Amino acid sequence: MGKSKIKGKELIKLGYPSGKSIGLAIQEVLQQYKREDRDTLLQLFREVLEQPERFESHPVLGTLVSELRGGKVRDDRTFELLPDCPDYPVYGAEGIEQGAIDQMEMAMRLPITAKGALMADAHQGYGLPIGGVLATKNAVIPYGVGVDIGCRMCLSVFPLPASNLENQTVRLTKTLEENTRFGFDQFEKPMDDEVLHLPVFKEIKLLKQLQQKAAVQIGTSGSGNHFVEFGVVHLSDPDNEWGLPIGEYFGLLSHSGSRGLGANIARHFTQLAKDTCHLPRHAGHLAWLELDKEEGIEYWKAMTLAGQYAAANHAHIHHRIANALGEKPLFRVENHHNFAWKEHLADGTEVVVHRKGATPAGKGALGIIPGSMTLPGFIVRGKGNP
């Protein structure tokens, strides 16, 4: 690169490929930014590699982004919302705030929407309302899944008397404190897990950068409305699938998701969707990625990984606490409620069903709908009602 402040081998070390066309694009950048110091230039080249979607419309850096993608220019399109909101079921409408209904109606007006529904405990969120369910055609909305991808519930029921909650409060409090982590806290020696070694970590550059973060945060719950708690499980169905007598049982319930891994995936792909799928400003968070294009395929793989990672987090929490209790659970119930699934409508049409803070209810599927600190949660069995 002649007398440039940046040497070619430095850029190759950063991850830039070699070649005539990419070299010319780099030379153009160096010419335009020749007054910048060396460290600023290196940081700029690093940011273009890590977040190319930020620079694809830039008059100079956009050419570099295009060359990094093999000379391909993104297919940017603008979409309008449908003029009227299609009908959709709302359960318990009298208890749902207007903001959540407004968000759901906006989602129903997307040109990719096939079906939708609003659950009785819905409230306003970002993109889709929490408690919103949206089926789309060949498209996934990163913000429809949510920032905490794979946020889920997990319940372990142990062969211990429910009276332990009152009789062993000090011991149980200490057990929670020693075997869970919240906020930015993490274990000094996190347990290993097969999810951390899945090949997809090497297939997608973003995931490769997040692998170490995932390793140190595994088994932790983060912050927000996440919790790990002991409680009384009231088993009232004599025909339950575990063959247990009705009565009260001792339970451990956790609520959390995919930590920094999921948050970074959501942030990256939401920005990518917004950059390539242009919607009216007030609907921007509902931008989508098509599943037959590279970005959509990568998001689906990353989302799936985040869901697996979230499940592993809960498994670690429940394993640690079960060991501390010296017990094995009688049964476990768990489910995602921030995720997207490929399913089929009654007419056979394949759709992507986003459930944002909503519990899957396929026929016979078990799940948990959490309550608040003052209200109980519920173990539910899906009826398969479309």
N, C-alpha and C positions, 0 to 999 in steps of 0.2 A: 504493500500500500504506500510505497514511496516514503514521504516525510510525514505521514499522518501520525497523530498522537497515539493512534490505536493500531496495533499490529494484527495482521490476519490471524495468526496463531492464537491470539487472545480471544478473538471472536469465535474461532472454532472450539476453543476450550469452553466457552459459554454455551455452545450447542449449535452454532451456525454451521450450515453445510458449506462446502466449497463448490465452485462452479462459476462460469463466466457471467451468467445473468444475475446471480445473487451478488457477485462481486461488484457489478456495475451499480446495482441498487444500493449497496453499502457505500460505494464511492460518492454517490449522489447525496446520501445522508451526511457523510463526512464533510462534503463541500458546503452544504447548507448550514451545518452546525460547526463550522471551523473555528468560531470564536469561543466555543465552549471548552472547558478544561477537560482533561482526560477522564477524571472520575465521573463527571456528569455524563460524558459520552458513553462510558461503559454502563452506567446505570440506565441510560436511555435504551441502549441495545438490549439490555437484560429485560427491561419492561416490555419491549416489543415481542420478545420471545415468550414471556410468561403470560402476557395479556394482549395478544394480537388484536382481539376484537375492539380494544380501545382506540386503535390507530388505523383501522382499515379504511376510514374515510379521510385520513390526513393526506394533504397534497404531496408530501414527500415520503413519509413513513408508510403510507398506504401502499406504495409500490413495493416496498420491502416486505410488507405483510403478504402481498400477492405472490411474490417470488417464493417466500417461505412455504406457501401453500401450493407450490408447483405452478404458479402463474394463473391460478383459478381466482376469479373475482366472485364475491358472494352475490347470491341471488336475493337482493333486498326488495321487499314488497310492502305495500301499504294496504291495510285492510280496514273496512268500515264495519261497525256493528249493525246488526239487524235493526230495522226501525221499531219493531215491536217485540216484546218479551213473550216467548212461547209459554204455554201453560206448563206448570211443574208442581208436584205435590209439596206442600208445606205442612209439617206436623207440629201441632201446638203453636200456631201462628200468634195467638194472643200473648204468648210469653216471650216472643222474639223481638229484639230491638230493631228499629227501622234500618239502622246502618247495615246489619247483616242481610236484611231483605234486599236492600239496594245493591249490595255487592253480588248477591246471588242472581238478581235480575240482569245485572251487567254481564255476568258469566254466561247466562242463558242466551244472550244476544250475540255471542261470538259465532262467526260463520262455521266454526268447526264443531259446535255443540250438537250432540244428538239427544241427550236426556239430562235431567238434573233433579235434585231433591234437596230439601232443607230439613235438617233434623230438629227435634223439639228443644234441644239444649243449645241451639246455634247462637253465636254472637260474633260481632264484627272482628275481622282479622286483617290480613294483607292478601290481596289477590282474591282468593276464595274466602268466604267467611268460615270460621271454625264451625264445624257441623254441616258444612256443605259437601254435597256429592255431585260430581259432574262427569258425564260420559262424553268423550270427544272422539272424532273420527281421524285416525292416523296421526294424532298429535298429542304431545304431552306438554303440560304447562308447569314449569319448574316451581312457580309460586303457588300453583294449585296443589302441589305435593307439600310445599312448605319448606321453611329454612331448616327445621329439624327433621330431616328425612328419616323415616323409619321410627319416629317417635311411637312408643308402644307401651302396652300394659303387660305385666307378668305377675301372676299369682301362684304361690306355692302354698299348699295346705299340708300341715304336719300332724302327726298322730300325738298331739299334745293337748292337754286340757285348755280350754279357752280362758279359764280362771288364771292362767299364768300371767295374763295381761295386768291383773291387779296384784297378784302375789309376788311377781318377780320383776317389778318395774325397773329397779336399779340394774339388775343383770341384763335385761333386754335393752335398756338404754345404752349400756356399755357395749353390747354386741353390735348395735347399729353404728355407734361412733367408731368402733374399731374396724368395721368391715364395709363401710360405705365412704364415699368421698363426694363432696358437693362444691359448687363454685369452681375456682381454679385449682382446688386441691386434687392431688393424685397420689397413687400408691408409690412408695419408694421402690418397690419391686413388683411391677405389674405382672400378672400371669400372661404367659404366651397363649396364642390361640391360632388355630388353623386359618381363620379368616384373614389374619395379617399376612399370610403367605399365598393368597390367591393370585393367580397369574394376571388378573385384571389390573393389579397395582403397577405392573410393568407395561401394560398395553396402552395406557392413557397417561400422558405426561403429567397432567394435573394430579392424578392419583399417586404417581411416583413421588411427587413433592410432598404429599400428605401422609405417606406411609409411616414415617417416624412419629408424627403427631398422633396418629391413630394408635401406635404401639404404646406410647406413654399415657394416653388417656383411657385406654381400655379398662372396663370395669368401674368407670366413674359416671356420675349422673349430671354434672353440669349445674345449671342454675334455672331461673325462671320458675315455672310451676311444677317442677319435677320433685319427686319424693320417693322415699323408701320407708315403709311403716309396717308395724305389726297390727293385727286387728282380729276381730271375731268374724268367722265365716259362718253364715246361717245357711245350711243345706236343707232346702225345703222340698225338693223333688224326690219322692221315694223311688222313682225309676231312673235315677241319675246313672250316667255311664260308668261310674267307678264302683257301683255296687255297695255304696256306703249307706248306713242308716241315716235318716234325717236327724238333724241336731246341730249343735254348735261346735266349730272346729277352730284351731289356731292357725292363722294365716299370715303370710308375708306378701305384701303388695308393693310393686315398684312401677314407677312411671318416668321414663326418660327415653332418649333417642341416640343419635349418632354423633353427638359432640362436635368437635371442630372439623372432623372429616365431612359430615353432612352439611355443616354450615358453609364450608368453603366450596363444596360441590354446588350447593344451591346458589351461592353468590355468583360463581363463575358462569353457570349455565343460564341463570336468569338474565345476566347482562348480555350474554350471547343471544338469547331469545329476543330481548328488547332491541338489540342492534340489527337484527335480521328480520324481525316481524314487527312492522310499524303499525301501532294501533293509536286511536285517539288518546290524548294525554291521560285522561282520567281512567283509562282502561289499560294503561301501559304494563301494570304488574301481571296482566293475564296473557302476555306474549307467550307464544308456544314454539316448540321445535317439532318438525315433522319426523316421524319415525323411520321413514325410508331415506333420510339424509344423514350424512356423517355426524352432525352435531346431535341429532336426536338419538341416533344409535349409541353414541358415546354417553349421553346423559342417562339413557336407560341402563347401560352397564354400570355407570357410577352410582345411580340411584339404587340398583339392586345390591351393589356392594355395601352401600350405607345401611340398607335394611338388614343385611347379614351381620354387619358390625354392631348395629343397635341390639340385635338379638343376642349377640355374644356378650355385650355389656351386661344385659340382664342375667344371662347365664352365670357370669362371673360373680355378680352380686349375690345371687341366690345360692351359688355353690359355697361362697365364703361364709355366708350366714348359716346355711345348713350345717356346715362343718362346726361352726361355733356352737350351734345348738346341740350337736351330736345326733342329728336326726336326718332321715331321708323323707322327702315329701311323699304324701299319699297320692297326690296328683298335682298337675300344673296346668294352668290356663293362660294363654298369652295371645296377643294380636297386635298388629300395626294399626295405627289410626292417622298416620301422615304418610301416604304412599299412593302409588298408582298401579293398577292391575289391568292386564289384557283380559277382557271378558266378552261375552256374547249377549246381545239383546234377544228378546223372544223370537224375532224374525231371523236370527242367525247372524246378524251384522256384528262384526268384531269392533269393539270400542275400547278406549282407554278410560278406565273408571278411576277418577281422582277422589280419594276420601281424605278430607282435611279435618282432623279431629273427629272423624266419624268411624264407627265400628262396622267391619264387614258382617253381613248377615245372610250369607249363603245358607242353603238348607242344611241344618244340622251343625253349622259352624259355631263353635264356642268362642266367646269373647268377653271382654270386661269393659263396662262403661264406668269410668271413675266418677266419684262424687267430689265434693269440696271437703274442707276440714270440718264442716258442720253437718254434712249429709253423707249417707252411705253410697257406695258404688254398687254395681249390679253385675253378676255373672249372667250372661244371656246366651241363648241358643237361637241361631238364625232360623227364620221360617222359609227363606228362599222366595220371599214375596218380591216380584220385580219392581 
